[in-house]
Structure formats: structure tokens, C-alpha cells
């Protein structure tokens, strides 16, 4: 008699639905691939209203200055502009999506509660609503 062991637990995607145990643990397989070395990425989005205040902290409830591989995108709700910052130790510099180079006074830094913006109108024009998306990796 041949004994067959049950398969190692894994996750499969069927259409738009993930099935199985979704926790990433050692020897966990996703479509047959060991994902135990993958670090979990997090994402948070939200809005704020500009007020032209320089060095303004945007509190998103996440200690981004203690995270790794942080990426922030900000765009005005009405489609005006759009800036992004990849945390590579570049200080106060952010980039536009439509040009090259890095510019100050936009996304200035990562903080213990989120991120800090400058008074530039692309991220903080008075009464304009802005959307943000922050991505990071847990250390």
C-alpha cells in the first residue's frame, strides 16, 4: 500500500480571490514558491487639506522614520501636479512625475507619525485637498 502525505499548505489565486492560509511563514508556498524570505509591505492612503504652513507634519499614524523602503506619493484631489519621494537619504528632496530632478519644500522628511511637507503649493496650497499614498516595509 502506498501512503501519500498531505501537500504542504499553500495559497492559490483563483480569479480575484486568494484561497488558503494567507499568513507568510517559513516554508509557506504561494503557487509552489517559498515566500518565507519575503518581507511584508504595508500601504496607507488618505487625504489632508492644505494650509500653506511650512514644516507641516501629516499624521498618518505610522512611524515612517523607523521603516525601510518608504515611498510616498502626493497629488491634489483635483489632479494638480503630483510629487513622490523615495526614502534614499536625499533629505528634503522630492520629485515630480512629469520632470526630472529633485526639488525642495515638498515632501521634506519622514516623522514618528508620518511625513512632513513644506509650504509649496504642489503639496500644501491653502484649502486644496490632497491625496497621499505611503508604502513601506516592516524592518
C-alpha positions as CSV (number, residue, x, y, z in Angstrom):
1,X,0.0,0.0,0.0
2,X,1.3,3.4,-0.9
3,X,1.0,6.2,1.6
4,X,0.6,9.8,0.3
5,X,1.3,12.7,2.6
6,X,-1.0,15.7,2.6
7,X,0.5,18.6,0.5
8,X,2.4,21.4,2.1
9,X,0.0,24.3,2.8
10,X,0.0,26.9,0.1
11,X,-2.0,29.8,-1.2
12,X,-3.6,30.0,-4.7
13,X,-5.2,32.8,-6.6
14,X,-8.4,31.8,-8.3
15,X,-9.8,34.7,-10.3
16,X,-9.9,37.7,-8.0
17,X,-9.9,35.5,-4.8
18,X,-6.9,34.3,-2.7
19,X,-7.5,31.0,-1.1
20,X,-5.7,29.1,1.7
21,X,-3.7,30.3,4.7
22,X,-2.6,33.8,3.8
23,X,0.0,34.1,6.6
24,X,3.5,34.2,5.4
25,X,5.5,31.8,7.5
26,X,8.6,29.7,7.0
27,X,8.3,27.1,4.2
28,X,5.0,28.7,3.1
29,X,4.4,28.2,-0.6
30,X,2.5,30.5,-2.9
31,X,1.9,28.8,-6.2
32,X,4.7,26.5,-5.3
33,X,7.2,29.2,-4.4
34,X,8.7,29.5,-0.9
35,X,7.8,33.0,0.3
36,X,9.4,32.8,3.8
37,X,12.0,35.3,2.8
38,X,9.6,38.0,1.6
39,X,9.1,40.9,3.9
40,X,5.6,42.2,4.3
41,X,5.0,45.6,2.6
42,X,2.4,47.9,4.0
43,X,0.3,50.7,2.4
44,X,-1.8,53.5,3.8
45,X,-3.7,56.2,2.0
46,X,-5.7,59.2,3.0
47,X,-6.3,62.9,2.4
48,X,-5.4,66.3,4.0
49,X,-6.3,69.9,3.3
50,X,-3.5,72.3,2.5
51,X,-2.9,75.4,4.7
52,X,0.5,76.8,3.4
53,X,2.2,76.1,6.7
54,X,5.9,75.2,6.2
55,X,7.3,72.2,8.0
56,X,3.8,70.7,8.5
57,X,3.6,67.2,9.9
58,X,1.0,65.0,8.3
59,X,0.0,62.4,10.9
60,X,-0.9,59.1,9.3
61,X,-0.4,57.1,12.5
62,X,2.7,55.3,11.2
63,X,6.3,55.8,12.4
64,X,7.6,56.1,8.8
65,X,11.1,57.3,10.0
66,X,11.6,53.9,11.5
67,X,10.5,51.9,8.4
68,X,12.5,50.8,5.4
69,X,11.9,51.2,1.7
70,X,9.4,54.1,2.2
71,X,7.7,55.6,-0.8
72,X,5.2,58.4,-0.6
73,X,3.0,59.9,-3.4
74,X,1.0,63.1,-3.0
75,X,-1.4,64.5,-5.6
76,X,-4.0,67.2,-5.4
77,X,-7.5,65.9,-5.4
78,X,-8.3,68.0,-8.5
79,X,-5.4,66.4,-10.4
80,X,-3.0,69.3,-9.9
81,X,0.6,68.2,-10.1
82,X,1.9,65.1,-8.3
83,X,5.1,64.5,-6.3
84,X,6.8,61.5,-4.9
85,X,9.6,60.7,-2.6
86,X,11.6,57.5,-2.2
87,X,13.4,57.4,1.1
88,X,17.0,57.1,0.0
89,X,18.5,59.6,2.4
90,X,18.1,62.5,0.0
91,X,17.0,64.9,2.7
92,X,14.3,67.5,1.8
93,X,14.1,66.5,-1.9
94,X,11.1,65.1,-3.8
95,X,10.4,64.6,-7.5
96,X,7.7,65.4,-9.9
97,X,6.2,62.7,-12.1
98,X,6.5,64.8,-15.2
99,X,10.1,66.2,-14.9
100,X,13.5,65.0,-13.9
101,X,15.4,66.3,-11.0
102,X,14.7,66.7,-7.3
103,X,13.1,69.7,-5.6
104,X,13.0,71.0,-2.0
105,X,10.0,72.2,0.1
106,X,7.6,69.4,-0.9
107,X,7.8,66.1,0.9
108,X,10.5,67.1,3.4
109,X,11.1,64.2,5.7
110,X,9.7,61.1,7.4
111,X,8.5,61.5,11.0
112,X,7.4,59.5,14.0
113,X,3.8,59.9,13.0
114,X,4.0,60.0,9.2
115,X,5.7,62.6,7.0
116,X,6.5,66.3,6.8
117,X,5.6,68.7,4.0
118,X,6.7,72.2,3.1
119,X,4.7,75.2,2.1
120,X,5.0,74.6,-1.7
121,X,1.6,74.7,-3.4
122,X,2.1,71.3,-5.1
123,X,1.7,69.7,-1.6
124,X,0.2,72.4,0.6
125,X,-1.9,75.1,-1.1
126,X,-4.4,76.7,1.2
127,X,-7.8,74.9,1.1
128,X,-6.8,72.5,-1.6
129,X,-7.4,68.8,-0.8
130,X,-4.5,66.4,-1.3
131,X,-4.4,62.6,-1.5
132,X,-1.4,60.6,-0.3
133,X,-0.3,57.0,-0.6
134,X,2.5,55.7,1.6
135,X,4.2,52.4,1.1
136,X,6.8,50.9,3.4
137,X,8.4,47.7,4.5
138,X,8.5,46.5,8.1
139,X,12.1,46.1,9.3
